[in-house]
Amino acid sequence: MKKLACMVVAAVLPLAAHAQTPLQSWHADLSQGYARLAATSGHLSEALNQYCAMPDAAGQSAVREQWIKAFMAWQAVRFVEFGPIEQDSMGWQMQFWPDKKNLIARKSQMLLRSETPVTAETLANEGVAVKGFPALEYLLFEHEAKSGPGSACPLSSVIGNQLEANAETLAQNWQQFQPHFESRDTYTADMVKSAIHATEITRDKRLGEPMGLHGSNRRLHFLADAWRSEQSLATIQASLEGLNDYFMPGLEQVLKGSAPELLQETRERLTTALEKARALPPGMKALLNNDEGYAQLQSLFISIDALAIHLNDRVAVELGIVKGFNSSDGD
């Protein structure tokens, strides 16, 4: 499987440099993103299998590092809301979130207590709460912190193998999607709407809710992504990096001839948000608990808010894009 992922990477690398249209550019750039997700998920699965063969503290640390790398690769392509990611609820299978009822921990504990060994077939009949990165995060960072190295094996290995297979399927299906994607101009609007929606979700839910700015008025770090691994802000940085690497090159082709000043302003808005995210630690909890840290979060929030407003009110309007209802708007 990892060999195939490497072949996918090798196959798509030259394509971005030869893209002639915005849609070709977007497809080529996202091909690299999905290939990176497949490769890192393969490394994670391999690390889990080795770790579970002889669990110890060093192996646990190595697996956690691989989980972070693969999860950040997912954050970079997470903004795409159409195409192969819609098939078989693949987005939910990769990341079940938000989890306000703590279903991930509850469902994982049920499987850990099962007297019947958990297999791939068992997992296939379970809900998305125990199939993706957050379930592995719970097992590796919370359950094993309490119960010791290897206590979540072999469930974690089964989930890791499924993640690898799903990431590989996504990468392959994105390649097969190419002729359809590049032949329909409507995907330009879909790309822009995906970027807008992802930016708004980042502002309102991934950052605003744990800060107490949306929803409740309380600062609650466990409303953020990846709070168990203390990677909540790192995920936001990875998502902004994904917009920079996989969305901006195609948008530049769209705007560079007709609206160069708007393009430059878009670059500046994204760069400002990225610089603020890069300056912060990976975790959010400590910053929520003191005024100086909270002010840093406010600064990041303001920059992402400015980016979201700019994409919505300037870029979408320039391109005549009407933003419609999204299935996750009601989360």
Sequence and secondary structure as in RCSB ss.txt:
>XXXX:A:sequence
MKKLACMVVAAVLPLAAHAQTPLQSWHADLSQGYARLAATSGHLSEALNQYCAMPDAAGQSAVREQWIKAFMAWQ
AVRFVEFGPIEQDSMGWQMQFWPDKKNLIARKSQMLLRSETPVTAETLANEGVAVKGFPALEYLLFEHEAKSGPG
SACPLSSVIGNQLEANAETLAQNWQQFQPHFESRDTYTADMVKSAIHATEITRDKRLGEPMGLHGSNRRLHFLAD
AWRSEQSLATIQASLEGLNDYFMPGLEQVLKGSAPELLQETRERLTTALEKARALPPGMKALLNNDEGYAQLQSL
FISIDALAIHLNDRVAVELGIVKGFNSSDGD
>XXXX:A:secstr
 HHHHHHHHHHHHHHHHT  SHHHHHHHHHHHHHHHHHHHHHHHHHHHHHHHHS  HHHHHHHHHHHHHHHHHHH
HHTT  SGGGGGGGHHHHH     TT HHHHHHHHHHH SS   HHHHHTS GGGTSHHHHHIIIIIIHHHH TT
TTTTHHHHHHHHHHHHHHHHHHHHHHTHHHHHT THHHHHHHHHHHHHHHHIIIIIIIHHHTSSSSSS  GGGST
TTTTT HHHHHHHHHHHIIIIIHHHHHHHHTTT HHHHHHHHHHHHHHHHHHHTS S SHHHHTSHHHHHHHHHH
HHHHHHHHHHIIIIIHHHTT      TTTT 
